[in-house]
Amino acid sequence: ESPCVFSTAAQQRSTGDECGPEDPRDEPKHPLSDCALEHKAIKLEEQVRDLTERYRKALADSENVRRRTQKFVEDAKLFGIQSFCRDLVEVADILEKTAESAAEEAEPSNPNPALKKIYEGLSLIEAKLQSVFAKHGLQKMNPVGGKYDPYDHEIVCHVPAEGMQPGTIALVTQDGYKLHGRTIRHALVGVAVESQE
């Protein structure tokens, strides 16, 4: 090749080098400025906070539902026999009245040994029934001398407050019962009141 051609090629090469990729420092900046990036970061942080708060609330709601469900199951176990107990305490009433009648008939003045045996048998049955009641959380109320409570008692009469504080229960005409602390039958009571003399 002639020196001219060589020189032209060298020139092109050298020109090509000059026209090559620009210095990275001269590249145009990214379309998003620092301010825009900072604004976007703040928005993302807010979204993360919002989602975290929602997640916490969802966890709390889930825990509340779990606790309520557990309480419902426990209550169902404890109070599932409530209706049965209401019926059974009526049988206990009849048994108690029958035992009281037998006790009156089987007094020492009455020599009939059969009546005495009936009374003893009824007393044993009554004691056993109350023992079974206690085993299952069913308890008879003993309100005489205590304060009247509308959640546990129903007033059927008023009696003169002779030696008793007015408002206290003087007598019980029908026993009340609680199942695991919940009243399933109100006690029918007479409440002491001051005489109107």
Disulfide bonds with the S-S distance in Angstrom:
none
